Protein backbone atom coordinates (compact mmCIF):
# COMPACT_ATOMS: atom_id res chain seq x y z
CA UNK A 1 0.00 0.00 0.00
CA UNK A 2 2.77 2.55 0.65
CA UNK A 3 3.97 2.19 -2.98
CA UNK A 4 0.46 2.99 -4.27
CA UNK A 5 0.24 6.01 -1.94
CA UNK A 6 3.69 7.16 -3.07
CA UNK A 7 2.66 6.85 -6.76
CA UNK A 8 -0.56 8.78 -6.03
CA UNK A 9 1.38 11.55 -4.27
CA UNK A 10 3.78 11.83 -7.24
CA UNK A 11 0.85 12.00 -9.67
CA UNK A 12 -0.89 14.68 -7.62
CA UNK A 13 2.34 16.70 -7.29
CA UNK A 14 2.73 16.62 -11.09
CA UNK A 15 -0.86 17.82 -11.58
CA UNK A 16 -0.34 20.56 -9.00
CA UNK A 17 2.80 21.78 -10.79
CA UNK A 18 0.92 21.96 -14.12
CA UNK A 19 -1.99 23.88 -12.55
CA UNK A 20 0.37 26.32 -10.82
CA UNK A 21 2.17 26.91 -14.13
CA UNK A 22 -1.16 27.73 -15.82
CA UNK A 23 -2.01 30.16 -13.03
CA UNK A 24 1.21 32.08 -13.67
CA UNK A 25 0.24 32.82 -17.29
CA UNK A 26 -0.60 36.42 -18.13
CA UNK A 27 -0.96 38.34 -21.37
CA UNK A 28 2.78 38.99 -21.26
CA UNK A 29 3.97 35.39 -21.27
CA UNK A 30 1.20 33.73 -23.30
CA UNK A 31 -1.23 34.45 -26.11
CA UNK A 32 -3.99 35.41 -23.68
CA UNK A 33 -5.62 38.85 -24.16
CA UNK A 34 -4.87 41.59 -21.58
CA UNK A 35 -8.51 41.58 -20.47
CA UNK A 36 -7.98 38.09 -18.99
CA UNK A 37 -5.21 39.30 -16.67
CA UNK A 38 -6.01 39.27 -12.95
CA UNK A 39 -6.76 42.67 -11.41
CA UNK A 40 -3.67 42.40 -9.23
CA UNK A 41 -1.34 42.46 -12.27
CA UNK A 42 0.08 45.93 -12.61
CA UNK A 43 1.62 47.38 -15.73
CA UNK A 44 5.06 48.97 -15.50
CA UNK A 45 5.02 52.73 -15.28
CA UNK A 46 6.79 54.34 -18.21
CA UNK A 47 9.09 57.19 -17.45
CA UNK A 48 7.80 60.47 -18.90
CA UNK A 49 9.54 61.58 -22.08
CA UNK A 50 8.74 65.26 -21.60
CA UNK A 51 6.59 65.37 -24.73
CA UNK A 52 2.85 65.95 -24.82
CA UNK A 53 0.60 63.17 -26.06
CA UNK A 54 -0.58 63.16 -29.67
CA UNK A 55 1.04 64.42 -32.85
CA UNK A 56 4.31 66.24 -32.35
CA UNK A 57 5.27 69.57 -33.96
CA UNK A 58 6.78 69.07 -37.39
CA UNK A 59 5.21 65.65 -37.86
CA UNK A 60 3.48 65.37 -41.27
CA UNK A 61 -0.29 64.97 -41.06
CA UNK A 62 -2.29 62.07 -42.47
CA UNK A 63 -5.56 63.87 -43.30
CA UNK A 64 -7.63 63.36 -46.42
CA UNK A 65 -6.90 65.47 -49.47
CA UNK A 66 -9.56 67.99 -50.51
CA UNK A 67 -11.26 67.49 -53.85
CA UNK A 68 -10.39 69.96 -56.57
CA UNK A 69 -12.96 72.75 -57.00
CA UNK A 70 -13.83 71.42 -60.47
CA UNK A 71 -15.10 68.13 -58.99
CA UNK A 72 -17.27 69.70 -56.26
CA UNK A 73 -21.06 69.65 -56.90
CA UNK A 74 -22.06 72.14 -54.19
CA UNK A 75 -20.63 74.00 -51.21
CA UNK A 76 -22.58 74.00 -47.95
CA UNK A 77 -21.86 76.87 -45.56
CA UNK A 78 -22.20 75.26 -42.08
CA UNK A 79 -22.40 77.55 -39.05
CA UNK A 80 -22.93 76.55 -35.41
CA UNK A 81 -26.25 77.47 -33.77
CA UNK A 82 -24.69 78.04 -30.33
CA UNK A 83 -21.33 79.03 -28.87
CA UNK A 84 -19.15 76.01 -28.11
CA UNK A 85 -17.84 77.54 -24.87
CA UNK A 86 -20.72 79.42 -23.23
CA UNK A 87 -23.67 77.94 -25.13
CA UNK A 88 -25.24 81.30 -26.04
CA UNK A 89 -27.28 81.48 -29.23
CA UNK A 90 -25.35 82.67 -32.30
CA UNK A 91 -27.19 84.91 -34.77
CA UNK A 92 -25.94 86.18 -38.12
CA UNK A 93 -22.22 86.88 -38.44
CA UNK A 94 -21.12 86.53 -34.80
CA UNK A 95 -17.36 86.13 -34.27
N, C-alpha and C positions, 0 to 999 in steps of 0.2 A: 504493500500500500504506500509506503513512503516514496517509491519510485514514481508512482502514478501522481502523487501530490506534487512531487518535484517537477514532473513534466507539465502539469497543469499550471504551476506557478510560472515556469518559463514561458509557456504559451501566453498567459495573461500579461506578463511583463512585456512581451513583444507587442501585444495589442495596445497596451498602455503607451508604449513608446511611439507607435504609429499615430495614435490619437493625439498625443501631445505635440507631435510634429505638425499635424494638420491644424492644431489650434494656433501655432506660431505663424501661420501664413497670413500675410496682409497683401494689400495691393502692390506693395513694393517688391516682394519676393515671390510673387505668383502672378497668374493672369487674372486674378480677381479684380472686379471694379472697385474704385475707392469708396463707393457707397456701402460696400460690405465690410469695411473696416470697423473695428469696435470703437465706441466713442472715446475710449481711453487713449487711443493712438493719436499722438500729436505730431503735427508736421513741423519740420525744422523752420526756424525763423530766419528769413533771408536778411542779410545785412543791407541797410539802405544804400542805394547807389548815389543819392543826391539829386537824381532826376525826378521830375514829375511823371505821373502815369500818363499813358497815351502817346500820341505822335510827338516826336521831338522836333525842335526847330531845324529847318533845313532838310527834313526828310521829305522825299517826293510823295505827293498824294496819289491815291488810287481811285479817285472819283470817276464817274461816267463823263464821257465827252458830250458836249452839247451838239444838237443837230445843227447843220448849217441853216441859215435863215431861208434859203430857197426850198428846203424840205419841210418847213413848218406850215401846217394848215391854218392855225389860229393862235393868237396869243391871249391868254387870260390874265387879267390884272387882278391878283389876289391880295386883299388887304384884311388885316385882322379886325374883328368887331370890337375887341376890348384890349386894353393895355395888358401886356404880359406880366408886368410887375405889380401894378396897383389894382388892376381889374376895372378901371373906369372905362366907360363907353367911349369909343373913338368915332368921331364924326368928321366927314370930309377929309381934308388934307392935314390932319394932326401930325406933328413930328413923332 
